[in-house]
Amino acid sequence: MSARLVLLGPPGAGKGTQAARLAERLGVPAISTGDIFRANIKGGTELGRTAQAYTARGELVPDEVTNAMVRDRLGEDDAREGFLLDGYPRNVAQVRELDEILAATGRTLDLAVEITANADVVVARLLQRAQIEGREDDTEDVVRHRLAVYAEQTAPVAGVYAERGALVQVDGIGEVDEVTGRLLGAIGTLAG
């Protein structure tokens, strides 16, 4: 099956869980920028060493490094017929870069899917996860800051796709299976 999707949503909305489920159902790889960074760092690639230099200082990896990693990953055989991107694009400049990456190979994006979630529910979810996983740094203030950063930097990406008529929004609150069902329904004919 051919499905080229971008999955958007605030931290704690369930993107990682849903990306894995959707990718399996659609028969495409779930591609997370975090996974790409870790694979490049572990593999000792030049891009991985560059990314690690930034993350070791607690800095964000610059767009040009992220873009290069995504370009390389989308060029791999398993992503030729389709993919589900989780965590990219994070800003409007990366939307333009993704357009160029796809155009260079004669492909286009099928759809951007935004998982929406009430901020208070997401905060409670992330605080519970932090407690379970022992993430002492994930305080309510930190979580709310992450949500504010998302709203400022990444939410405009949804606006770009909405203007193109290529955005669907799905409520991410509920049981995991319910949310998966909503997502597959929103994706529609791509899901088979």
C-alpha positions as CSV (number, residue, x, y, z in Angstrom):
1,M,0.0,0.0,0.0
2,S,1.1,3.5,-0.7
3,A,0.5,6.0,2.1
4,R,2.7,9.0,2.8
5,L,1.6,10.6,6.0
6,V,2.7,13.2,8.6
7,L,1.5,12.7,12.2
8,L,1.2,15.8,14.3
9,G,0.1,16.5,17.8
10,P,1.3,17.9,21.1
11,P,3.6,16.0,23.5
12,G,1.5,13.3,25.3
13,A,-1.2,13.1,22.6
14,G,-0.2,9.5,21.9
15,K,1.7,10.0,18.6
16,G,4.3,7.3,19.2
17,T,1.7,4.7,20.2
18,Q,-0.6,5.5,17.3
19,A,2.3,5.9,14.7
20,A,3.3,2.3,15.4
21,R,-0.2,1.0,15.1
22,L,-1.0,3.0,12.0
23,A,2.2,2.0,10.3
24,E,1.6,-1.7,10.9
25,R,-2.0,-1.4,9.6
26,L,-1.0,0.6,6.5
27,G,2.2,-1.5,5.8
28,V,4.5,1.5,5.9
29,P,7.4,2.3,8.2
30,A,6.8,4.7,11.1
31,I,9.7,7.1,11.0
32,S,10.4,9.2,14.1
33,T,13.0,11.8,14.1
34,G,14.1,10.6,17.6
35,D,14.7,7.1,16.1
36,I,16.6,8.6,13.2
37,F,18.8,10.6,15.6
38,R,19.5,7.6,17.8
39,A,20.3,5.4,14.7
40,N,22.7,7.9,13.3
41,I,24.4,8.5,16.6
42,K,24.7,4.8,17.3
43,G,25.9,4.1,13.8
44,G,28.6,6.8,14.2
45,T,27.5,8.5,11.0
46,E,28.8,12.0,10.2
47,L,25.2,13.4,10.7
48,G,25.0,11.4,14.0
49,R,28.2,12.9,15.3
50,T,27.0,16.4,14.4
51,A,23.6,15.8,16.1
52,Q,25.3,14.4,19.2
53,A,27.4,17.5,19.5
54,Y,24.3,19.6,19.8
55,T,22.3,17.2,22.1
56,A,25.3,16.8,24.4
57,R,25.1,20.6,25.0
58,G,21.4,20.4,25.6
59,E,20.7,22.2,22.3
60,L,18.2,21.5,19.6
61,V,19.6,19.8,16.5
62,P,19.5,22.5,13.7
63,D,17.0,22.1,10.9
64,E,19.7,21.4,8.3
65,V,21.0,18.4,10.2
66,T,17.5,17.1,10.8
67,N,16.5,17.7,7.2
68,A,19.5,15.8,5.9
69,M,18.7,12.8,8.2
70,V,15.1,12.7,7.1
71,R,16.1,13.0,3.4
72,D,18.5,10.0,3.9
73,R,15.8,8.0,5.7
74,L,13.1,8.7,3.1
75,G,15.5,7.5,0.5
76,E,15.7,4.0,2.0
77,D,14.0,1.1,0.2
78,D,11.3,0.5,2.9
79,A,10.1,4.1,2.6
80,R,9.8,4.3,-1.2
81,E,6.2,3.2,-1.4
82,G,5.1,5.0,1.8
83,F,5.9,6.2,5.3
84,L,4.4,7.8,8.4
85,L,6.5,10.6,9.8
86,D,6.3,11.3,13.5
87,G,8.0,14.4,14.8
88,Y,8.8,15.9,11.4
89,P,8.1,18.5,10.1
90,R,8.3,20.5,13.4
91,N,8.2,23.9,11.8
92,V,7.1,25.7,8.6
93,A,10.6,25.7,7.2
94,Q,10.7,21.9,7.5
95,V,7.4,21.6,5.7
96,R,9.0,23.3,2.7
97,E,12.0,21.0,3.0
98,L,9.8,17.9,3.1
99,D,8.0,19.2,0.0
100,E,11.4,19.5,-1.8
101,I,12.5,16.1,-0.5
102,L,9.4,14.4,-1.9
103,A,9.3,16.5,-5.2
104,A,12.9,15.4,-5.9
105,T,11.6,11.8,-6.1
106,G,8.3,12.5,-7.8
107,R,6.3,11.9,-4.6
108,T,3.8,14.0,-2.7
109,L,2.4,13.9,0.8
110,D,-1.0,12.2,1.0
111,L,-2.2,13.7,4.3
112,A,-1.2,15.3,7.6
113,V,-3.1,13.9,10.5
114,E,-3.2,15.9,13.7
115,I,-4.0,14.2,17.0
116,T,-5.7,16.8,19.2
117,A,-5.9,16.6,23.0
118,N,-7.1,18.8,25.8
119,A,-4.0,20.4,27.5
120,D,-5.1,19.5,31.0
121,V,-5.6,15.8,30.0
122,V,-2.2,15.8,28.3
123,V,-0.5,17.3,31.3
124,A,-2.0,14.7,33.6
125,R,-1.0,11.9,31.2
126,L,2.6,13.1,31.0
127,L,2.9,13.6,34.7
128,Q,1.7,10.1,35.3
129,R,4.1,8.7,32.7
130,A,6.9,10.7,34.3
131,Q,6.1,9.2,37.7
132,I,6.0,5.6,36.2
133,E,9.2,6.1,34.3
134,G,11.0,8.0,37.0
135,R,11.4,11.2,35.0
136,E,11.9,13.6,37.9
137,D,12.6,16.5,35.5
138,D,9.1,16.3,33.9
139,T,7.3,18.6,36.4
140,E,4.0,20.3,35.6
141,D,5.8,23.5,34.7
142,V,8.2,21.7,32.3
143,V,5.3,19.8,30.7
144,R,3.3,23.0,30.2
145,H,6.4,24.7,28.7
146,R,6.7,21.9,26.2
147,L,3.1,22.3,25.3
148,A,3.7,26.1,24.8
149,V,6.7,25.4,22.6
150,Y,4.6,23.0,20.6
151,A,1.8,25.6,20.2
152,E,4.3,28.3,19.1
153,Q,6.6,26.3,16.8
154,T,4.8,23.1,15.6
155,A,1.1,24.0,15.6
156,P,1.6,26.4,12.6
157,V,2.6,23.3,10.6
158,A,-1.0,22.1,10.9
159,G,-2.1,25.5,9.6
160,V,0.0,25.0,6.4
161,Y,-1.5,21.6,5.7
162,A,-5.1,22.9,6.5
163,E,-4.6,25.7,3.9
164,R,-3.7,23.0,1.4
165,G,-6.8,20.9,2.3
166,A,-4.4,18.1,3.4
167,L,-5.1,18.1,7.2
168,V,-7.5,16.0,9.2
169,Q,-7.8,16.3,13.0
170,V,-8.6,13.4,15.3
171,D,-9.4,13.5,19.0
172,G,-6.6,11.7,20.8
173,I,-8.5,11.3,24.1
174,G,-9.9,7.9,24.8
175,E,-8.9,4.2,24.8
176,V,-6.0,3.4,22.5
177,D,-8.1,1.2,20.2
178,E,-10.8,3.9,20.0
179,V,-8.3,6.5,18.9
180,T,-6.7,4.1,16.4
181,G,-10.2,3.5,14.9
182,R,-10.8,7.3,14.7
183,L,-7.4,7.7,12.9
184,L,-8.1,5.0,10.4
185,G,-11.5,6.4,9.7
186,A,-10.0,9.9,9.2
187,I,-7.4,8.5,6.9
188,G,-10.2,6.8,4.9
189,T,-9.4,5.1,1.7
190,L,-5.7,5.0,2.4
191,A,-6.4,2.5,5.1
192,G,-7.8,0.0,2.6
